[in-house]
Amino acid sequence: MNEVCVRVALRVRPLLPREVLHHHQVCVRVVPDSAQVMLGSDRLFSFDHAFGPTASQDEVHESCVRPLVESLLDGYNATVFCYGQTGSGKTYTIGGGNLNEEGGIIDRVAQDVFLLLEEKRKNSDGGEAKVGVSYMELYKEELRDLLELHTIHKELHIREDERGNTVVVGAKEMVVTSAEELLNGQCPAPHRHHRNERALQPLPHILTFQLIQCCHSNNSSLKSVRSSKLCLVDLAGSERAGKTGNTGTRLKESVHINTGLLALGNVIRALSDPGRNRSVHIPYRDAKITRLLRDSLGGTAHTLVVACVSPSHHSVAETLSVLQFASKARHIRNRPGTTPT
Ligand code: ADP
């Protein structure tokens, strides 16, 4: 099985109007015509892609997300996760519920999946296909089903199948037949302003497209079935809980999000160690988010990390820590494989 590295895209958002008004200085810039960013005047970081404040949603999608939709149709699992401090542009980048040019990754992936399936059908190399969507959030280390919020206290469980793929047991799957059906609110669609009513701040959430494709081979009546999934994950704020200024319930929520992100940092550190041999223990079990992302980090999926940063000098410490996290993630090697047909 071929090894491929986790790919990392770094996105610097524009200064917001109020930041301009308060004379915030820009402390991080994309080096023109490169995939590098410079923090301050002398710290250079390299990525697979780097997007500056003028990069469009379409540019981000076309250059680094669309290839993962193509992998999905080819039978591979794939994951995109957005990482960055609160206010750095994760929600904007991941999108949801917006089919115009401002639409983010969720919107464009939803459109691409059906477009590419249609193309495949026209070229008669595609058979029947079913697209199922599940949508979850992590609330204080509890995985909740956002498609069944009316069901009181339905906690979901995570396990690994025999091929090393992460499976969420009991998650509701909604069959969708078009991007519009998913995003125009006919079903409990992912929406960019989605907020858990019980939570005081954005929580990590995960939208999964599960694709089942049935094909008849040309010269036989044998049918082959191929199953693959594409997970889109918004990880919520990467800042340290103590630095958020939160108190009470909000602080407790931050601590849980933090436990998850700390565990994620440890998994990435362990996996990206150049001297690591395959038998070294990777602490996936320390948090729900790392158990959930197990097949995306050092596992069987094609993975893209979109790391978002604010350009403001007020965020320089958080930006540095995101750049360091994202640089490490580039060293993680996965071994993608299609499902046997
Ligand atoms: P996060 O989800 O990381 O907390 P948001 O996505 O809510 O951050 O972004 C914070 C603010 O910055 C929002 O007002 C958002 O519209 C704006 N913003 C983020 N990224 C961009 C971008 N690339 N272009 C224009 N505005 C952006």
Boltz pocket constraint, residues with backbone or C-beta under 6 A from the ligand:
constraints:
  - pocket:
      binder: B
      contacts: [[A, 12], [A, 13], [A, 14], [A, 16], [A, 52], [A, 53], [A, 55], [A, 84], [A, 85], [A, 86], [A, 87], [A, 88], [A, 89], [A, 90], [A, 91], [A, 92], [A, 93], [A, 308]]
      max_distance: 6.0
